[in-house]
Amino acid sequence: MKNYLIIGGGIAGVTLAHQLENRNLTFDLVDNCPKYNSTKVAAGFWNPIVFKRLTMSFNADILMAKLKDYYPKVEQKLGTKFVHNTPQLKVFSTKEERHRFIDKAIVSEVSQFLDEEPIEKIEGIKAPFGMGKVIGTGYIDTVEYIEKSFEYFESNGSFINKKIDYSEIEYTPDYAGFSGKKYEKVIYCEGYHAVHNPLFPELRLKPTKGELLILEIPGLSQDFAFAKSAGLIPLGNQQFIVGSTYDWEDMTEDSTETARKKLLYNLSDFLELDYKVIDHQAGIRPSSFDRRPIIGKSSVQVNAYIMNGLGTKGVMYAPFYSDMLIDSIEKGIAIDEVVDYGRMV
Ligand SMILES: Cc1cc2nc3c(=O)[nH]c(=O)nc-3n(C[C@H](O)[C@H](O)[C@H](O)COP(=O)(O)OP(=O)(O)OC[C@H]3O[C@@H](n4cnc5c(N)ncnc54)[C@H](O)[C@@H]3O)c2cc1C
């Protein structure tokens, strides 16, 4: 009997799988391999700062420490590169914003992440008030992370490409049965699809559609990501991601003309170079009602667990909260109540 069955191979399920392997626990990971899911579409950026207030985002210090430790080790294990440490330039809209950034860079809880010296000019960027540099930011190439992980798990006989119907899993007091195999526990990492999961009736997700574009922008520096009314992230080969939109009404996974126009309009606020749109993608973020992750156990089925609610911050949340969930199951260590599934029960 294997220890775990993980259902869903986005960043939540894949990260859980690596973390289980790190502890010598056995598992099968099942994913139906859609062309796009929230993880494959994601820009994959991490940033510990909330720009609006220039404060730390939720638990940023511990999440960043875990992220910096976890992803490079997986890169090594898989023999690939998907972590890109890329500083971000905040393009200032006003003189006041510039002064506030410099003040916070000199003394504040976030000063370790802000450079005191503003950057005045980058070719192709409209920045009459200059730009503030955020240090310690970067992005994960999520497609590379997921695809190389699937290949690795498949080569170890622990990956199954399939869409599971809830009725296919048979629960007994001692194990869960699926496809002729037995597992001690099941962890559901289904992203926004979890809204239909009968084992988590109290789950309060607020799925949020997001769209982004891939652009080719000849002549723009590849050394920085940029943030103003849109975010711009360099991918190499003169390509950049421009993102992202937020939509709580349209729950289709189709890309829309409205989002494309909005993104390009926002970009025109600070980009003054010509570009070509080369791709347009959409996904549904599994955001939670209170914008915190959701981990814990089912209230109606023993041995069924969930990891969800990663919202806009899957890259920062996944390493730390997958560890917390495993600690709670394997060692009985209490889950932090602000992220516990039990807060909704
Ligand atoms: C446009 C956009 C931009 C984003 N940018 C960022 C960013 O810059 N930084 C960041 O940190 N986050 C970003 N995000 C958010 C991030 O993508 C999410 O937090 C994260 O991907 C959620 O991962 P997940 O594993 O919970 O869900 P998903 O990625 O949706 O994965 C769930 C998987 O489970 C599979 N599944 C579900 N049910 C079953 C079943 N019954 N059987 C088999 N398989 C099943 C699904 O098909 C899917 O493959 C962005 C999201 C979008 C849409």
The ligand as an ORCA input file, in Angstrom:
! r2SCAN-3c Opt
* xyz 0 1
  C      -3.076     34.598    -15.508
  C      -2.525     34.075    -14.212
  C      -1.346     34.614    -13.710
  C      -0.820     34.137    -12.507
  N       0.373     34.652    -12.075
  C       0.917     34.177    -10.929
  C       2.179     34.652    -10.489
  O       2.825     35.490    -11.142
  N       2.692     34.149     -9.318
  C       2.016     33.210     -8.582
  O       2.527     32.781     -7.541
  N       0.815     32.755     -8.977
  C       0.247     33.210    -10.125
  N      -0.969     32.743    -10.540
  C      -1.740     31.874     -9.611
  C      -1.238     30.474     -9.589
  O      -1.246     30.030    -10.886
  C      -2.139     29.599     -8.701
  O      -2.028     29.976     -7.377
  C      -1.737     28.133     -8.796
  O      -1.480     27.774    -10.112
  C      -2.783     27.201     -8.242
  O      -2.283     25.898     -8.385
  P      -3.139     24.605     -8.057
  O      -2.217     23.466     -8.150
  O      -3.910     24.810     -6.803
  O      -4.261     24.550     -9.225
  P      -4.115     24.220    -10.787
  O      -2.903     24.809    -11.357
  O      -5.428     24.613    -11.397
  O      -3.951     22.664    -10.855
  C      -4.981     21.749    -10.548
  C      -4.792     20.530    -11.429
  O      -5.642     19.473    -10.969
  C      -6.227     18.835    -12.098
  N      -7.428     18.159    -11.657
  C      -8.523     18.689    -11.052
  N      -9.440     17.738    -10.802
  C      -8.896     16.556    -11.256
  C      -9.377     15.210    -11.290
  N     -10.570     14.881    -10.821
  N      -8.579     14.261    -11.834
  C      -7.358     14.575    -12.326
  N      -6.864     15.843    -12.322
  C      -7.633     16.818    -11.799
  C      -6.499     20.032    -13.028
  O      -6.771     19.646    -14.346
  C      -5.184     20.788    -12.895
  O      -4.213     20.256    -13.751
  C      -1.507     33.143    -11.762
  C      -2.669     32.592    -12.281
  C      -3.178     33.042    -13.498
  C      -4.427     32.405    -14.048
*
